[in-house]
Amino acid sequence: MSDEHTLTPEQREKLWEQFVTEHGNAEEAYDSSLRTLAGAGLAITVSLAVALKDLPSSGVVAAALFLVALLLNLCSYFLARRDMQERLEALKGNNPTYEDAERSRWTKWTERTNAAGGVVLLIGGGSLLTFITRSV
């Protein structure tokens, strides 16, 4: 590899800071979108059930899935806080490295909880569509 493609420590640090900032912004946008969509899905489901004076099983499933998506989002928040606390503790130790700040044992749990929330939201959307098509 040629020298023109090698990053200096200063360039690496600057890029690292940019990536961390953008990753944080993306996580924040994802969490906000999930809360908004799950809350809207729940509101639509409940409103439709009230208007129809009926809540068939597909509506119950949709409402439950939207609530689970919101719960997973809340769990993700607490896991992310724990992740950050552990990373900060690692940096306080002797000879901390970038790797200490990059991940903790809680990082994977946070990522999995975020992914599960998104999957549950999508399934909830499908259940809502089923509820609507069978009820209207």
N, C-alpha and C positions, 0 to 999 in steps of 0.2 A: 504494500500500500504506500502511495506516495505521501510526502510531507504535506502537500496542499490539502489533503483530505483528513488530516489528523487534527483533532480539536485540542486547543490549549486548555489548561485547567480553567482559565477565566471564561472561555467560550462554553465549555461544558457546564459550568456553574450557571451562566446566564441562560442557556438552553434549558437546563434543569428547572430553574425558577419559572420560565415561561410555560413549560410543560405541566408543572405542578399547578400553576394558576389556571391553565386551560382545562386540565382534568377536573379541578374543583368546580369550575364554572359548568362543565358538562354534567357532573354529578348533581349539582344544584338544580339545573334545568330539568334533568330527568326526574328527580324527586318531585319537583313542583308540578311537572306535567302529569306524573302518575297520580298525585293527589287530586289534581283538578279533574282528570278524566274519570277516576274511580268515584269521586264525589258526584260528578255529573251523572255517571251511569246509575249510581244508587238513587239519586234524585229522580231521574227519568223512570226508573223501575217503580219506585214508590208512587210517584204521581200517576203513572198509568194504572197501577193497581187500584188506587183510590178512585180514579175516573171510571174504571170498569167495574168497580165494586167486587173484584175477584183477583186472587193472586194464585195462579196455577203453579205447579212445581217448577216450571222453567223460570218463572218470575222469582220464586224463592231462591232458586239456585243462582240466578243473576245477582240478586241483592246480597246473598251470602258471599259470593265471589268478590264483589266490589268491596264489601267490608273486610274480607281477608286481604285484598290488595292494599287497603288503607292500613291494616294492622301490620303487614309486612313492611310497608314504608316506614311506619313508626319504629318497628324493630331495627330496620336498617339504620335509622338515625342513631339509636342507642349503641348499635354495634360500631358505627363509624366513630362515635365519641370514644368508645373503649379502644378502638384501633389507634386513634390519635394519642390517647393517654399512654398507651404502651410504647408507641414510637418515641414520644417525648421522654419517657423513662429510659429507653434504650440510649437516647442521645446524651442523657445525663451521666451514663456509665463511663468507664475507662475506655479510651480509644474508640469513640463512636465512628462509624463509617456511613457512607451513603446508603449502603444496604440496610443499616439499622433504621434509617429514616424512610426507606422505600416501602417496607412491608412489615407487618406483624402477623401473629397467628390469627388476628381478628380480621385481617384484610380479606381473606377468602370468604369468610362468613358474611361480611358486608356485601361482597360482590354476588354471592349466591342468593342472598336475601333480596337484593335489587333485581336480579334476574327472575327470581320466583315471583316477585311482585308484578313484573311486566307480563309474565306468562299468565298469571291468574287474572290480570286485567283483561288480556286478550280473550281468554276463555269466558270471562264475565260478559264481555261485549258480544260474543257469540250466543251466549245464553239469553242476553237481552234481545238480540235479533230474533231468536226462536220465540221468546215470549211475545214480542210484537207481532210477528207473522201469524202466530196461532191465536192471538187474542183480538186482532183488529179485523 
